[in-house]
């Protein structure tokens, strides 16, 4: 599945105060019209903002910030060609500024031109090596292309620059899981739940990672470990998930399966979750019924 993130970059804001009412357009300076464009954009008046920024670049063709803001607004509206033209002009006028290249990378990615997006993100990083958003979005493109090693490198740089960047940590956890490196997956998902103790998906994926270490969950991959009870850790993670979202069908299913793998198999507790799961996800409920029957037919369960 292709990972897509919404178009987002910041408009350039004036350091001076922005007045609340427009003066006579015929007598306004480019800076005043620029201020009106920023104000209109903040108020959600996109058409008015575009009109103001267009007036600015007509009056002052070398006004880099106005070109940049036009590019951002065109990008938010899906006017890719106009966006790239405005942002390219901003980059030409501000050759040492990484933001226009970041914005062009986002526009290119959103319009489906990943090769151009990669080029622009790399250019942005050359100008500003710690530009977290460029590293992260570059990682997303590599991940979508299944170039996992390149993606991991960008995501690691992202969390190095911003340790609390949860999307990058999720991505690192998913990629580690796909590679079979469950220790790294567990580390990333645990870090997510430390940063955000209410992260439902953080706890859920942590539970899945623990489960995969003890043959529990949607993928039964046995990895014996006599020093750690990963099954219990998985159950605790799924219980955390359900404490924040009782209707999380995946967590409820996997918690029930964990009960079946606990000791001789706690069929009673599994059936309690089956009753709730039936109203949430009939397909998963049917899958759980089959697992319960498998345990009971083998003479296990209590």
C-alpha positions, 0 to 999 in steps of 0.5 A: 500500500502506498503511503500518502501524507497530506500536502503541508508547508507553512506560509511565510509570515510577516514579522510586522503586525498585519492590519485588519482592513485593506487599504486602497489597492492602487496606493499599496506597496508590495509589502502591504499587499503581501500582508493582506495575502497572509491575512486572507490565507489565515482567514481561509480566503484562498482566492483572495490570498492568491489574488494578493500574492499575484499582485505582489509578484506583478509589482515586485517580480523578485519577491521570493516569499510571494512566489513561495506562498503562491506555490503553497496555495496552488499545491494545496489546491492540486494545481501542480503545474502552477505550484511547481512554477511558483516554487521554482521561481522562489528557489531561484530567488532564494538559492540558499533556502531549503523550503522551496525545494521541500515544497517542490518535493511535496508537490511532486510526490503528491502529483505522482512524480516521485523521481522529481520528489526525490531530487527536490528532497535531496536538494533541500537536505543539501541546503539544510541537513537537519530538515526533518520533514525532507528526510521523513518524506524521502523515507516514505517514497523509498518505503513505497518503492520497497527500497527498505534499506534506504527508507530505514536510513532516512527514518533513522535520521528523522528520529535522530533529529526529532526523537518524538517523530512518531510516524517515523518510529511507526515506519521503523517498527513496520519495516523491522517487522517485515524484515523479521527483526522483532527486537527492533520492532518491539523497541520502536513500538515501546518507544512510541508508547513511552512518548505517547502513553495513549497511542492505541496503535502503538500498543496494538503493534507492540502487542503484535510484535510481542506476539510474533515472538511467542507464536501469538497473533496474526502471523505465527512465527515461533521464536523461542525465548526462555527468559522472556514471557512474550505471550504475557507481554503481548496480552498486556499490550492488547489490554492497554489497547482495549483500555483506550479503544474497547472496540478495537477488533484486532486487539480483542482478537489477538488478546483472545488468541493470546489466552489460547496460547497461555499455558494449556489454553484459557478457552473461557477467557477467549470465548468472552472476547469472542462474544464481543468480537462477533458484534465488531468483526464477524470475519475475525470472530469466525477465525477465532472460533476456528482457533478455539475449536482447534485448541479444544479438539487437541484436548487443551483449554479449560 
